[in-house]
Amino acid sequence: MAKLQIVAKNNTLVKVGDAISLAREEIKQANAKDILIAKENGMKPALLDRLTLTDARIDGMVEGLLQLVQLEDPVGEIQSMKTRPNGLMIGYKKVPLGVVAIIYESRPNVTVDAFGLTFKSGNAVILRGGSDSIYSNKKLVEIIRKSLEESGINPDAVILVTETDRKYVDELMKLNQYVDVIIPRGGHGLIQNVVQNATVPVIETGTGNCHIYVDKSANLEMARDIIYNAKTQRIGVCNACESLVIHRVIADRAIPMIVDKLKEKNVEIRGDKKACEIDSRIVEASLDDWGTEYLDYIISLKVVDSIEEAINHINMYNTGHSEAIITNDYDMARKFTDEIDAAAVYVNASTRFTDGFEFGFGAEIGISTQKMHARGPMGLDALTTGKYIVLGNGQIRE
Amino acid sequence: MAKLQIVAKNNTLVKVGDAISLAREEIKQANAKDILIAKENGMKPALLDRLTLTDARIDGMVEGLLQLVQLEDPVGEIQSMKTRPNGLMIGYKKVPLGVVAIIYESRPNVTVDAFGLTFKSGNAVILRGGSDSIYSNKKLVEIIRKSLEESGINPDAVILVTETDRKYVDELMKLNQYVDVIIPRGGHGLIQNVVQNATVPVIETGTGNCHIYVDKSANLEMARDIIYNAKTQRIGVCNACESLVIHRVIADRAIPMIVDKLKEKNVEIRGDKKACEIDSRIVEASLDDWGTEYLDYIISLKVVDSIEEAINHINMYNTGHSEAIITNDYDMARKFTDEIDAAAVYVNASTRFTDGFEFGFGAEIGISTQKMHARGPMGLDALTTGKYIVLGNGQIRE
C-alpha cells in the first residue's frame, strides 16, 4: 500500500466510484434487508434515517471518492532535509500510518468514506461498522474489494469485520502488533468503550459540548444570529452549540433577544437562577445540564460576572471541541483564544464551521477532541506519520 | 503554565539550575541513601552506576537546563493563518499538551531532564521514577519546586509521586480526565506495562532491535567500521545495532572482516547456518535471537540472497527504531529507505545517531518507536499540540 503511486491510487478511487454507482440497485437491495430487520427491532426514526441508502446518498459516496482524487498525495514528501555539521543529511518523509481500524455505528456511507480516506493516504483499513448495517457494509466492501483486485491491488487493503459479536471488537482493540491506530466514530458510549479498552493507540473523536460566550462588548444581533445558527442549523452534530454563557452587564438585553429567536424553533432553554429571573420562558437548569451534549432542541444558559468566570466555566465543562466568543473587544478576543482549551476557538463566528471541508482540508475522517497526533478536523494528513531518512557517507559516532 | 512568557520560563530554568548546583552536597547525601539501600538489596553494578549522582552528573543536569534556555519557545506560534472564501481566518496555534506523566526507572538525572523539557514547553509534569531512586528524586523535586515558588510559579507544575507502591502507577495510567499523555522511559517490561494498561494516551519509546544490512555493493571497510561503531560504541542504548544482515554475494569476504573487528571487543556473534560455515568464530543462532535486543556484547547475523529478503527480515523483527543499509547502489539505497518501516532509516551511517542532539533538536524526552503523534527523537515540539484559532466577523453556516 505504501508503495502505490498517486496515479494508481486516483485511478482506483475513480474505478471504485464507478462500480458503486453501477451497483446501486444491488446496494439498495442489501440496504433494504438491514432496514427491514432494523424496523422489526424497533429502531428509532433518526437512526433508521442514517441507515438508509437513497440514490442521493449513493451519489454522495461516489462524489466523496471523486473529491479525494483532486487532493494531493499526502505521502512521499520529504520535509526540510537538512545537513548536520558531520555531513549527515536528515529529512522527515511523510508515510502512511499502516493499518487503521475504524469502529463506527450503522451509517453505511462511513464505510465508503473511510475506505477512500485511508486508501488515498496509503493505509490498509479494518472496518467494523454497526451490526445493523451489516448487509449494506458487506455489499459495499465486496464492491470495493472487487475493484481493487481488478486494479491489481491486494483486496485485503480493505477488510470488513463481518462477525457482529462484540468480542471481536474487543480482540481488534488489542491487536497492537497488527493495528497502528483505532479511530472510533459515533456516540459517547462507543467512543468511551474504545478509549477505556483499547491497547492500540486511539484517536478520540467527536463529542462536542460546545459553548458560545457573549461578552459585554458583543454586537447582540450578531450574537443572536450566530447562536441561532450554531444551535439549530443541524442539531445532531458534534459542532452544534449546546450551552450559552452570557455576561451579566448585557444579560437583560441579550437574553430576551436570543430566546425570541431560539423559540422560532421551539428550543428549550435551561438557565441558571439569574437567567430565569430575566426571562420567564427559561426553565431552571440542573447541575447535570452544564456537562450535557443534548444533540436536540435544548440549550443551557449561564450568566457570568466576568470573562474569567466564563473561561473557567467553559474549561470545566467543555469537551475540547469548539468554543466561541462574541465580542468587539480586542483584549477579550485575545484572552479567550489564549486561555480556552479546545481544538477550535472562535471569535465572532458559528461553531458549526469545525469541519474538514469548511477548514479547507477536504474530506475528514473525524474531528479529534484529544491532543495527541491530531487535533480538530482530521483530513488525509492525520492518517500519515513520518520517518527520518538519514543519508551518510560513512559517519560513525565518536 | 500555558500562559507563562518565554523570559519567565528561561529565567526559571536558570534559577533551578543554580539551585541544583548550590545544593549538590544535599543531593549527593540523599543519593547516598538510595545507593546504600540499593547495595543492601543487591542491585547490579550497571544499575547502581545509573543510580549514582556524581558531581559530573549534577553538572550535566544543570548543563541540560541551560541548553534548554537557548532553544526557541516551542509554543505560541500560529502556523499558516489562511483566509477562507467566507472570510473566516483560520490558523493553527502551537500550545502545550497540558499535563504530561513520565514513568521511568531509577535514573535521577531523568527527573531534572523531564522537568526541563516539559517546563520549557509549557506543560505540567507528574514524575514517577523508580522506587530505588526515591530519596534522590524527592530532594531534586523539592529543590525544583522551591525555585518555582520563588519565581512566582505554582510549584504543582512538578509533582513527584512519592508513594512507591505500584498501585499508584496503575491509578495514574487511568486518570484520563487529568493527564493528557504518559511517556514511559525504560526497559521493555516497564514500557509494555504502560502500553497494556494505560487508558491515557501513551507515547511508546525506546526498545531498539536495530539492524545493519550490508548490500552486495557496499564498501566493506565502511561497513565494518560502521558496524563496529553501532555495536560497541555504547552497548546499553536503544540505537545500538543488535543484528546484521549480509548479502550472500559478499558474505565470504565481509564476514571475516567484520568478525575480526568485533572480536577486538569480544563481541559474541550468533549467526545462521551459512554464516557459521563462513566463519568458525560464529555460534549458531536460535530463532529467538532475531527478535532480541541484547544491550550487550552480542550480535546476531543473517545471510540473505537479496535485498527483498533483507527488507522482509528486518520488517519482521525490527522494533520501529533505527535501521541502516550500507550500499553504493542508488536503487538499493532508495528501495531500502522506501520500504523499511522504522522511525529512522539510514544509508551509510551508524544507527547511533538517532538522538535528539545528533538530529539537531536539542534535548529529547525519548525516542518514539510508535507512529502516532511523534516518531523518532522527541524534542520540545513533541510535547506540544495545537488549537485552531478562527477569527470571523459574524459568519454563520448556510
Chai-1 contact restraints between the chains, C-beta under 6 A:
chainA,res_idxA,chainB,res_idxB,connection_type,confidence,min_distance_angstrom,max_distance_angstrom,comment,restraint_id
A,L88,B,A349,contact,1.0,0.0,6.0,A-B,restraint_1
A,I90,B,F359,contact,1.0,0.0,6.0,A-B,restraint_2
A,L97,B,K371,contact,1.0,0.0,6.0,A-B,restraint_3
A,D180,B,K371,contact,1.0,0.0,6.0,A-B,restraint_4
A,V181,B,M372,contact,1.0,0.0,6.0,A-B,restraint_5
A,Q196,B,T199,contact,1.0,0.0,6.0,A-B,restraint_6
A,T199,B,Q196,contact,1.0,0.0,6.0,A-B,restraint_7
A,P201,B,M372,contact,1.0,0.0,6.0,A-B,restraint_8
A,M222,B,G394,contact,1.0,0.0,6.0,A-B,restraint_9
A,D225,B,I396,contact,1.0,0.0,6.0,A-B,restraint_10
A,I226,B,I396,contact,1.0,0.0,6.0,A-B,restraint_11
A,N229,B,I396,contact,1.0,0.0,6.0,A-B,restraint_12
A,N229,B,R397,contact,1.0,0.0,6.0,A-B,restraint_13
A,Q233,B,R397,contact,1.0,0.0,6.0,A-B,restraint_14
A,T337,B,I389,contact,1.0,0.0,6.0,A-B,restraint_15
A,A344,B,Y388,contact,1.0,0.0,6.0,A-B,restraint_16
A,A344,B,V390,contact,1.0,0.0,6.0,A-B,restraint_17
A,V345,B,K387,contact,1.0,0.0,6.0,A-B,restraint_18
A,V345,B,I389,contact,1.0,0.0,6.0,A-B,restraint_19
A,Y346,B,V390,contact,1.0,0.0,6.0,A-B,restraint_20
A,V347,B,L391,contact,1.0,0.0,6.0,A-B,restraint_21
A,N348,B,G392,contact,1.0,0.0,6.0,A-B,restraint_22
A,N348,B,N393,contact,1.0,0.0,6.0,A-B,restraint_23
A,N348,B,G394,contact,1.0,0.0,6.0,A-B,restraint_24
A,A349,B,L88,contact,1.0,0.0,6.0,A-B,restraint_25
A,A349,B,V390,contact,1.0,0.0,6.0,A-B,restraint_26
A,A349,B,G392,contact,1.0,0.0,6.0,A-B,restraint_27
A,A349,B,Q395,contact,1.0,0.0,6.0,A-B,restraint_28
A,S350,B,I396,contact,1.0,0.0,6.0,A-B,restraint_29
A,S350,B,R397,contact,1.0,0.0,6.0,A-B,restraint_30
A,R352,B,R397,contact,1.0,0.0,6.0,A-B,restraint_31
A,F359,B,I90,contact,1.0,0.0,6.0,A-B,restraint_32
A,K371,B,L97,contact,1.0,0.0,6.0,A-B,restraint_33
A,K371,B,D180,contact,1.0,0.0,6.0,A-B,restraint_34
A,K371,B,T385,contact,1.0,0.0,6.0,A-B,restraint_35
A,M372,B,V181,contact,1.0,0.0,6.0,A-B,restraint_36
A,M372,B,P201,contact,1.0,0.0,6.0,A-B,restraint_37
A,M372,B,H373,contact,1.0,0.0,6.0,A-B,restraint_38
A,H373,B,M372,contact,1.0,0.0,6.0,A-B,restraint_39
A,H373,B,H373,contact,1.0,0.0,6.0,A-B,restraint_40
A,R375,B,T385,contact,1.0,0.0,6.0,A-B,restraint_41
A,R375,B,G386,contact,1.0,0.0,6.0,A-B,restraint_42
A,G376,B,Y388,contact,1.0,0.0,6.0,A-B,restraint_43
A,T385,B,K371,contact,1.0,0.0,6.0,A-B,restraint_44
A,T385,B,R375,contact,1.0,0.0,6.0,A-B,restraint_45
A,G386,B,R375,contact,1.0,0.0,6.0,A-B,restraint_46
A,K387,B,V345,contact,1.0,0.0,6.0,A-B,restraint_47
A,Y388,B,A344,contact,1.0,0.0,6.0,A-B,restraint_48
A,Y388,B,G376,contact,1.0,0.0,6.0,A-B,restraint_49
A,I389,B,T337,contact,1.0,0.0,6.0,A-B,restraint_50
A,I389,B,V345,contact,1.0,0.0,6.0,A-B,restraint_51
A,V390,B,A344,contact,1.0,0.0,6.0,A-B,restraint_52
A,V390,B,Y346,contact,1.0,0.0,6.0,A-B,restraint_53
A,V390,B,A349,contact,1.0,0.0,6.0,A-B,restraint_54
A,L391,B,V347,contact,1.0,0.0,6.0,A-B,restraint_55
A,G392,B,N348,contact,1.0,0.0,6.0,A-B,restraint_56
A,G392,B,A349,contact,1.0,0.0,6.0,A-B,restraint_57
A,N393,B,N348,contact,1.0,0.0,6.0,A-B,restraint_58
A,G394,B,M222,contact,1.0,0.0,6.0,A-B,restraint_59
A,G394,B,N348,contact,1.0,0.0,6.0,A-B,restraint_60
A,Q395,B,A349,contact,1.0,0.0,6.0,A-B,restraint_61
A,I396,B,D225,contact,1.0,0.0,6.0,A-B,restraint_62
A,I396,B,I226,contact,1.0,0.0,6.0,A-B,restraint_63
A,I396,B,N229,contact,1.0,0.0,6.0,A-B,restraint_64
A,I396,B,S350,contact,1.0,0.0,6.0,A-B,restraint_65
A,R397,B,N229,contact,1.0,0.0,6.0,A-B,restraint_66
A,R397,B,Q233,contact,1.0,0.0,6.0,A-B,restraint_67
A,R397,B,S350,contact,1.0,0.0,6.0,A-B,restraint_68
A,R397,B,R352,contact,1.0,0.0,6.0,A-B,restraint_69
